[in-house]
Amino acid sequence: MIKNWLPTICSIALLITGSTSLAQDWETPRTANGKPDLQGVWTNKTLTPLTRSREFTEIQALTSEQVQRLEAGHQEYLDAEFADSDPDRGAGVGAQAGDDGNTDDGYNEFWKDLGTQIQVVDGEFRSSIIVDPPNGQIPYAGDPRSRFWRDPNGPGPTDGPEGRPLAERCLLAFGSHSGPPMLPVMYNNNYQFVQTDEYVMILAEMAHDARIIRLDDSSHQLGMKKWMGDSVGRWEGDTLVVETRGFNPQQSFRGASENLQVVERFSRVSDSEILYSFTVEDSTIFSQAFTGELMFNARPARESMYEYACHEGNYALAGILAGARELERQEREGGP
């Protein structure tokens, strides 16, 4: 049971260390032109969810007891997932009957990298990434399901490759990991930042999506609709502020429309942390703008980004389309 408390002990230690570091004379690392140096490999993995659990309603800052329960509960889940399987179990009998997991789940925990800790921002254990509105929820205007219904005039899910999701086609990372906003998903939560005087490049490990941010540009270039939109950045003091618009219509963050605008802020707050905040605005879909905060933590110096070999040896897409063509053939011929 002691190991179940280790993540919480580490979180509290980090919180104390972070508070202590604020009292010291920490100096922001800078590039040759004097701007804060954001370069390196970072991860935003965390147990903190995007939207707040109903258990915590208006509670933004968790108590140490709540954090202990959440982190220990996750560790217990991992222990159960990694436990040896019963070689005598029946096929598909379910986890409660001694199976090693959900037979409908496409991944086991070996492949996942969700993190083991609740994130700490401004000395608080956060209950959700979204901090405004105060309930930690996405403020949809109307029924959010209406934005996710498939276009009746577009390709169906089995008509051809164009009808499949972008992530399934290896064109973009899933779950808004590539951004903006850049959110953690279940694995490959790593990014590399590279700076010059005129640009900042952010490379997402998943699907190798590279976003190039122009600095001090006067306007957006909206003639070409990019997967991750057109990003323009500027320095406000020691904070990099990035405004993005002009997203490709097929790239829809939480059902957003072509009117989506995202403003991001990057602030180096320690040698190993970047405070990342984002504000999402689309009056067509959301009743108000909403804001989230997330910590990017430095990866160990010797741990590099990995190649993300999307769909290598994966025959699901071809199988889906082949199955649909077979059903169409059977319908034409009047039976199997």
Phi, psi and omega per residue, in radians:
M1 nan -0.395 -3.106
I2 -1.059 -0.691 -3.087
K3 -1.136 -0.405 3.116
N4 -1.189 -0.359 -3.131
W5 -1.663 -0.176 -3.072
L6 -1.028 -0.779 3.139
P7 -1.023 -0.679 -3.140
T8 -1.198 -0.726 3.107
I9 -1.039 -0.740 3.119
C10 -1.125 -0.690 3.133
S11 -1.087 -0.775 -3.131
I12 -1.152 -0.680 3.108
A13 -1.087 -0.738 3.111
L14 -1.121 -0.679 3.123
L15 -1.084 -0.768 3.133
I16 -1.155 -0.748 3.130
T17 -1.068 -0.743 3.139
G18 -1.088 -0.715 -3.142
S19 -1.140 -0.669 -3.137
T20 -1.161 -0.701 -3.087
S21 -1.128 -0.521 3.128
L22 -1.139 -0.499 -3.116
A23 -1.405 -0.277 3.139
Q24 -1.558 2.976 -3.104
D25 -1.553 1.211 3.101
W26 -1.363 2.364 -3.135
E27 -1.953 2.344 3.137
T28 -1.154 2.187 3.054
P29 -1.133 2.483 -3.032
R30 -2.299 2.686 3.065
T31 -1.411 3.132 -3.103
A32 -1.080 -0.472 -3.137
N33 -1.600 0.158 3.035
G34 1.565 -0.023 3.141
K35 -1.458 2.664 3.082
P36 -0.970 2.386 -3.096
D37 -1.571 1.916 3.134
L38 -1.716 0.063 -2.989
Q39 -1.238 2.621 3.123
G40 2.413 -3.046 3.091
V41 -1.898 2.218 -3.006
W42 -2.249 2.754 3.048
T43 -2.279 2.532 3.089
N44 -2.031 0.385 3.140
K45 -1.153 2.491 -3.123
T46 -2.901 2.695 3.010
L47 -1.375 -0.257 -3.129
T48 -1.199 2.172 -3.108
P49 -1.376 2.848 3.089
L50 -1.088 -0.916 3.138
T51 -1.851 2.699 -2.999
R52 -1.396 2.454 3.053
S53 -1.106 2.557 3.113
R54 -1.084 -0.358 3.130
E55 -1.080 -0.551 -3.014
F56 -1.840 -0.151 3.070
T57 0.685 -1.822 -3.063
E58 -1.597 0.129 -3.072
I59 -1.499 1.980 3.112
Q60 -1.555 -0.734 -3.098
A61 -1.763 2.134 -3.141
L62 -1.462 2.686 3.036
T63 -1.433 2.853 3.121
S64 -1.092 -0.587 3.108
E65 -1.146 -0.718 3.107
Q66 -1.145 -0.697 3.104
V67 -1.116 -0.764 3.113
Q68 -1.001 -0.757 -3.112
R69 -1.156 -0.764 -3.106
L70 -1.174 -0.794 -3.105
E71 -1.240 -0.690 3.102
A72 -1.161 -0.667 3.107
G73 -1.103 -0.680 3.102
H74 -1.169 -0.693 3.126
Q75 -1.137 -0.672 3.087
E76 -1.109 -0.670 3.076
Y77 -1.090 -0.771 3.121
L78 -1.111 -0.718 3.122
D79 -1.033 -0.711 3.126
A80 -1.197 -0.681 -3.132
E81 -1.165 -0.612 -3.098
F82 -1.596 -0.015 3.109
A83 -1.150 2.664 3.115
D84 -1.045 2.426 3.109
S85 -1.363 2.684 3.062
D86 -1.383 1.990 -3.105
P87 -1.145 -0.257 -3.094
D88 -1.752 0.104 -3.100
R89 -1.193 2.750 3.075
G90 -1.450 2.826 -3.129
A91 -1.224 2.229 3.039
G92 1.123 0.549 -3.078
V93 -1.417 -0.212 3.088
G94 1.675 2.652 -3.055
A95 -1.094 -0.606 -3.089
Q96 -1.201 -0.327 3.128
A97 -1.747 0.272 3.063
G98 1.757 0.133 3.101
D99 -1.319 2.975 -3.081
D100 -1.688 0.352 3.072
G101 2.601 -3.094 -3.134
N102 -1.386 2.138 -3.095
T103 -1.225 -0.219 3.080
D104 -1.570 -0.076 -3.083
D105 -1.491 2.251 -3.098
G106 -1.353 -0.244 -3.107
Y107 -2.352 2.536 2.904
N108 -1.747 3.129 -2.984
E109 -1.198 -0.296 3.111
F110 -0.996 -0.618 -3.044
W111 -1.508 -0.240 -2.995
K112 -1.618 2.721 3.137
D113 -2.575 1.171 -3.040
L114 -1.403 -0.240 -2.976
G115 1.593 2.904 -3.094
T116 -2.188 0.060 -3.028
Q117 -2.294 2.593 2.952
I118 -1.279 2.377 -3.057
Q119 -1.320 2.632 3.116
V120 -1.981 2.147 3.099
V121 -2.275 2.234 -3.127
D122 0.913 0.672 3.097
G123 1.359 0.131 -3.124
E124 -1.977 2.430 2.933
F125 -1.382 1.981 -2.990
R126 -1.526 2.413 3.127
S127 -1.490 -0.308 3.111
S128 -2.746 2.756 3.053
I129 -1.247 -0.726 3.101
I130 -1.229 2.218 -3.135
V131 -1.993 -0.270 3.085
D132 -2.496 2.122 0.205
P133 -1.194 2.842 -3.022
P134 -1.048 -0.358 -3.137
N135 -1.433 -0.032 3.078
G136 1.223 0.417 -3.108
Q137 -2.019 2.764 3.036
I138 -1.349 2.144 -3.039
P139 -1.483 1.366 3.130
Y140 -1.196 2.540 3.020
A141 -1.711 1.907 -3.105
G142 1.484 -2.824 -3.088
D143 -1.367 1.987 -3.100
P144 -1.132 -0.393 -3.112
R145 -1.130 -0.433 -3.095
S146 -1.129 -0.438 -3.132
R147 -1.401 -0.247 -3.075
F148 -1.830 0.015 3.064
W149 -1.264 2.448 -3.062
R150 -1.236 2.489 3.116
D151 -1.086 2.072 -3.111
P152 -1.112 -0.383 3.136
N153 -1.616 -0.092 -3.131
G154 -1.649 3.117 3.140
P155 -1.172 2.491 3.079
G156 -1.326 2.964 -3.050
P157 -1.142 -0.308 3.120
T158 -2.131 0.234 3.136
D159 -1.260 -0.603 -3.103
G160 3.119 3.091 -3.120
P161 -0.984 -0.560 -3.084
E162 -1.154 -0.319 3.132
G163 -1.519 -0.127 3.141
R164 -1.528 2.736 -3.130
P165 -1.079 2.713 -3.099
L166 -1.041 -0.751 -3.119
A167 -1.138 -0.641 3.130
E168 -1.146 -0.510 3.118
R169 -1.573 0.107 3.108
C170 1.099 0.498 3.119
L171 -1.632 -0.397 -3.087
L172 -2.791 2.590 3.088
A173 -1.139 2.665 3.141
F174 -1.496 2.876 3.009
G175 1.194 0.418 -3.110
S176 1.042 0.501 3.087
H177 -1.143 -0.714 -3.140
S178 -1.208 -0.585 3.086
G179 1.402 -2.990 -0.216
P180 -1.438 2.664 -0.087
P181 -1.294 2.697 -3.113
M182 -1.596 1.925 -3.031
L183 -2.053 2.614 3.114
P184 -1.261 2.559 3.063
V185 -2.213 -2.822 -2.962
M186 -1.467 -0.157 3.040
Y187 -2.843 2.963 3.128
N188 0.962 0.808 -3.103
N189 -1.524 0.770 -3.093
N190 -2.007 2.603 -3.138
Y191 -2.432 2.587 3.000
Q192 -2.037 2.254 3.110
F193 -1.835 2.310 3.065
V194 -2.273 2.344 -3.079
Q195 -2.104 2.526 2.843
T196 -2.293 -3.099 3.106
D197 -1.165 -0.447 -3.018
E198 -1.936 -0.269 -3.058
Y199 -2.496 2.725 2.875
V200 -2.204 2.229 3.108
M201 -1.934 2.302 3.079
I202 -2.081 2.034 3.132
L203 -1.803 2.091 3.069
A204 -1.513 2.334 -3.119
E205 -1.066 -0.746 -3.133
M206 -1.242 2.157 3.115
A207 1.152 0.092 3.090
H208 0.961 0.754 3.114
D209 -1.384 2.137 -3.137
A210 -1.946 2.119 3.086
R211 -1.840 2.159 -3.130
I212 -1.827 2.053 -3.074
I213 -1.792 2.078 3.080
R214 -1.388 2.356 -3.132
L215 -1.718 2.438 3.052
D216 0.983 0.598 3.031
D217 -1.490 2.606 -3.045
S218 -1.529 -0.297 -3.075
S219 -2.695 2.865 3.081
H220 -1.507 2.585 3.063
Q221 -1.783 1.744 -2.983
L222 -1.849 0.160 3.141
G223 -1.169 -0.557 3.095
M224 -2.013 2.183 -3.132
K225 -1.474 1.832 -3.089
K226 -1.473 2.712 3.135
W227 -0.968 -0.779 -3.085
M228 -1.800 0.329 3.102
G229 1.322 -3.124 3.123
D230 -1.825 2.041 -3.041
S231 -1.862 2.264 3.095
V232 -2.176 2.256 -3.082
G233 -2.064 2.810 3.062
R234 -2.682 2.706 3.086
W235 -1.656 2.202 2.989
E236 -1.975 1.670 -2.988
G237 1.144 -2.176 3.134
D238 -1.743 0.272 3.136
T239 -1.941 2.245 3.040
L240 -1.492 2.108 3.136
V241 -1.901 2.208 -3.079
V242 -2.155 2.195 3.079
E243 -1.924 2.294 -3.097
T244 -2.253 2.358 3.042
R245 -2.616 -3.127 3.111
G246 1.268 0.744 3.139
F247 -1.260 2.624 3.025
N248 -1.082 2.402 -3.097
P249 -1.005 -0.474 3.138
Q250 -1.360 -0.230 3.136
Q251 -1.722 1.794 -3.041
S252 -2.113 1.933 3.109
F253 -1.400 1.958 3.107
R254 0.909 0.661 3.091
G255 1.446 0.228 -3.105
A256 -1.143 2.797 -3.122
S257 -1.719 -3.028 3.094
E258 -1.175 -0.150 3.128
N259 -1.539 0.075 -3.092
L260 -1.045 2.342 3.007
Q261 -2.327 2.387 -3.134
V262 -2.236 2.285 3.063
V263 -2.017 2.175 -3.126
E264 -2.018 2.640 3.087
R265 -2.332 2.258 -3.134
F266 -2.063 2.110 -3.132
S267 -2.271 2.087 3.070
R268 -1.295 2.047 -3.056
V269 -1.948 -0.185 3.059
S270 -2.860 3.087 3.111
D271 -1.089 -0.422 -3.036
S272 -2.094 0.200 -3.062
E273 -2.453 2.456 2.925
I274 -2.130 2.182 3.040
L275 -1.461 2.113 -3.106
Y276 -1.992 2.156 3.057
S277 -2.190 2.666 -3.136
F278 -2.516 2.563 3.049
T279 -2.197 2.202 -3.102
V280 -1.869 2.310 -3.139
E281 -2.403 2.238 3.046
D282 -2.826 1.635 -3.044
S283 -1.142 -0.264 3.093
T284 -1.226 -0.573 -3.009
I285 -2.000 -0.626 -3.064
F286 -1.901 2.462 -3.106
S287 -1.259 -0.328 3.084
Q288 -2.775 2.859 3.022
A289 -1.179 2.623 3.076
F290 -2.325 2.668 -2.993
T291 -2.229 2.480 3.065
G292 -2.278 2.753 3.086
E293 -2.299 2.449 -3.018
L294 -2.626 2.500 3.098
M295 -1.683 2.349 2.945
F296 -1.778 2.158 -3.084
N297 -1.903 2.432 -3.097
A298 -1.161 2.385 3.022
R299 -1.392 2.648 3.075
P300 -0.954 2.519 -3.003
A301 -0.964 -0.581 -3.065
R302 -1.609 0.005 3.127
E303 -1.754 1.868 -3.087
S304 -1.566 3.036 3.011
M305 -1.236 2.605 3.129
Y306 -1.814 2.734 3.023
E307 -1.243 2.272 3.092
Y308 -1.748 1.699 -3.068
A309 -1.513 1.466 -3.054
C310 -1.182 2.181 3.046
H311 1.133 0.366 3.080
E312 -1.178 2.039 -3.106
G313 1.277 0.291 -3.115
N314 -1.765 2.056 -3.058
Y315 -1.832 0.268 -3.053
A316 -1.107 -0.785 -3.079
L317 -1.076 -0.842 3.115
A318 -1.093 -0.647 3.131
G319 -1.157 -0.718 3.114
I320 -1.054 -0.843 -3.099
L321 -1.212 -0.664 3.111
A322 -1.141 -0.684 3.102
G323 -1.107 -0.710 3.109
A324 -1.129 -0.685 3.121
R325 -1.168 -0.603 3.121
E326 -1.181 -0.716 3.097
L327 -1.108 -0.688 3.099
E328 -1.116 -0.686 3.116
R329 -1.111 -0.756 3.140
Q330 -1.113 -0.680 3.121
E331 -1.123 -0.733 3.138
R332 -1.120 -0.660 -3.047
E333 -1.609 -0.021 3.032
G334 1.469 0.328 3.093
G335 2.694 3.000 -3.102
P336 -1.190 nan nan
